[in-house]
């Protein structure tokens, strides 16, 4: 899921200065799970805006704002959204850009997307996937060194491992120590020697057609 954090309210207010009528959009998917774009957060920011003298014309919490079909279905029939000066969007950048595809209004993002994350529990998220386009998890015991190594090393640990901890962040386990320990349990520790990764592809497709490799 896309992990987002709320922009400082002062920054949002500053970005909304030119606008009189504001429509607010939330996200019932990732941003709701992150507690940054649910109906509760939408109503909370509306209350703050109204306390600052802003006129809020209405709101919608889209099931998946990153789906252009959903954005189109819900927004095009909203008189309030179409009568507003701008839309304040509580979603990731993909959601904002889906909304841009279907409605000719100025868009103000209220959230900052930070990474594709895994949930440990509500409020605690980890970047376990870098969406790098070339997955090697079958070779690294299901643990991603691209995302989880502070240096992004894909061929074993650096020389700075301290008691199994990362030299960049001593509270963080060295991902290569974790990979080694897991492979050793399976009797596959020599995979670290046998699997040497060459230069990785850095280009990713900007468009994917389902069913095609």
C-alpha positions in Angstrom: 0.0 0.0 0.0 1.1 3.6 -0.6 2.1 5.2 2.7 1.2 8.8 3.0 1.7 11.5 5.7 -0.3 14.7 6.0 1.2 18.0 4.9 1.5 20.6 7.6 -1.9 22.4 7.9 -0.2 25.8 7.5 1.2 24.7 4.2 -2.2 23.5 3.0 -3.7 26.8 4.1 -1.0 28.7 2.2 -1.7 26.7 -1.0 -5.4 27.4 -0.7 -5.0 31.2 -0.4 -6.2 32.0 -4.0 -9.4 29.9 -3.6 -12.8 30.7 -2.1 -14.8 27.5 -2.7 -13.0 24.3 -1.8 -14.2 20.7 -2.4 -12.4 17.9 -0.4 -11.7 14.4 -1.7 -10.6 11.5 0.5 -9.4 8.0 -0.2 -11.1 4.9 1.2 -8.1 2.7 0.3 -4.5 3.3 1.3 -4.9 6.8 2.8 -7.7 5.5 5.1 -5.5 2.6 6.2 -2.8 5.2 7.0 -5.3 7.4 8.8 -4.5 10.3 6.5 -7.5 10.3 4.1 -10.5 8.6 5.7 -13.9 10.3 6.2 -12.7 11.2 9.7 -9.6 12.9 8.5 -11.6 14.6 5.7 -14.2 16.0 8.2 -11.3 17.1 10.5 -9.6 19.1 7.8 -12.9 20.6 6.8 -13.5 21.7 10.3 -10.0 23.4 10.4 -10.6 25.1 7.1 -14.0 26.5 8.2 -12.4 27.8 11.4 -10.0 29.7 9.2 -12.9 31.2 7.3 -12.7 29.0 4.2 -15.9 27.9 2.4 -16.0 24.1 1.9 -18.7 23.1 -0.7 -18.7 19.4 0.1 -16.6 16.3 0.1 -16.3 12.8 -1.3 -14.3 9.8 -0.1 -13.6 7.8 -3.2 -13.2 4.1 -2.9 -10.0 4.1 -4.9 -9.1 7.6 -6.2 -6.2 6.1 -8.2 -8.7 4.4 -10.4 -9.7 6.8 -13.1 -13.0 5.0 -13.6 -14.0 5.5 -10.0 -12.9 9.1 -10.0 -14.9 9.7 -13.2 -18.0 7.9 -12.0 -18.2 9.8 -8.7 -16.8 13.3 -9.5 -18.5 14.1 -12.8 -22.0 13.8 -11.2 -21.0 16.0 -8.2 -22.5 19.4 -8.6 -20.5 20.7 -5.6 -17.2 19.5 -7.0 -17.8 21.1 -10.3 -18.9 24.4 -8.8 -15.8 24.7 -6.7 -12.7 26.7 -7.3 -10.3 23.9 -6.4 -10.2 20.3 -5.0 -8.2 19.5 -1.9 -7.2 15.8 -2.4 -6.3 13.6 0.6 -4.6 10.8 -1.4 -1.3 9.8 -2.9 0.0 11.4 -6.1 -1.6 8.7 -8.2 -5.0 9.6 -6.8 -4.4 13.3 -7.5 -3.4 12.6 -11.1 -6.4 10.3 -11.6 -8.7 13.2 -10.5 -6.8 15.5 -12.9 -7.8 13.3 -15.7 -11.5 13.7 -15.1 -12.2 17.2 -13.8 -10.9 20.6 -14.9 -10.2 22.1 -11.5 -7.1 23.2 -9.7 -5.9 20.4 -7.5 -4.2 20.9 -4.1 -2.6 17.8 -2.6 -3.0 17.5 1.2 -0.7 14.5 1.6 2.9 13.6 0.9 3.4 10.0 -0.4 6.5 8.5 1.1 6.8 4.9 0.1 5.2 1.6 -0.8 4.8 0.1 2.6 4.0 -3.0 4.7 1.9 -2.6 7.9 3.3 -3.9 11.2 0.3 -2.4 13.0 -1.7 0.8 12.6 0.6 3.7 12.6 3.8 1.7 12.1 4.8 1.1 8.5 8.0 -0.3 6.8 9.3 0.3 3.3 9.8 -3.3 2.2 9.4 -2.8 -1.5 11.1 -0.2 -3.7 8.9 -1.1 -6.7 12.2 -1.4 -8.6 10.8 -3.4 -11.5 13.2 -6.3 -11.3 12.2 -8.5 -8.3 14.9 -10.8 -6.8 13.0 -12.0 -3.7 13.3 -15.7 -4.8 17.0 -15.4 -4.5 17.1 -13.4 -1.2 14.8 -15.5 1.0 11.8 -13.1 0.4 13.7 -10.1 1.9 14.4 -7.2 -0.4 17.9 -5.7 -0.1 17.0 -2.9 -2.6 14.4 -1.4 -0.2 15.7 -2.6 3.1 19.4 -2.0 2.9 20.3 1.6 3.7 22.8 1.5 0.8 20.7 -0.5 -1.6 23.4 -3.2 -1.9 22.3 -6.3 -3.8 25.5 -8.4 -3.5 26.0 -9.0 0.2 26.7 -6.8 3.2 29.1 -3.8 3.3 32.0 -3.8 5.8 30.1 -1.7 8.3 27.9 -4.3 9.9 28.0 -4.0 13.7 26.7 -7.1 15.7 24.1 -7.7 12.9 23.1 -4.0 12.8 23.3 -1.4 10.0 26.1 1.1 10.4 23.8 3.8 9.0 21.1 3.1 11.7 22.2 1.0 14.6 18.6 0.3 15.5 18.0 -1.4 12.2 19.0 -5.0 11.4 21.4 -5.4 8.6 19.2 -6.8 5.8 21.9 -9.1 4.6 22.4 -10.6 8.1 18.6 -11.3 8.0 18.9 -12.9 4.5 21.8 -15.0 5.6 20.1 -16.2 8.8 17.0 -17.2 6.8 18.9 -18.9 4.1 21.0 -20.8 6.6 17.8 -22.2 8.3 17.0 -23.7 4.9 20.5 -25.0 4.2 20.8 -22.5 1.4 23.5 -20.1 2.7 25.7 -20.8 -0.2 23.1 -19.0 -2.4 24.8 -15.8 -1.2 27.9 -16.9 -3.1 26.2 -18.6 -6.0 23.8 -15.8 -6.8 25.8 -12.7 -7.9 23.6 -10.0 -9.4 24.8 -8.0 -12.3 24.0 -4.3 -13.0 20.3 -3.8 -12.5 17.9 -2.3 -15.0 17.0 1.3 -14.0 14.3 1.9 -16.5 10.8 0.9 -15.7 7.7 0.9 -18.0 5.6 4.0 -17.6 2.6 2.1 -18.9 1.6 -1.6 -18.4 -0.9 -3.4 -20.6 -2.3 -6.3 -18.6 -1.5 -9.7 -20.0 1.8 -8.6 -21.7 5.2 -9.3 -20.3 
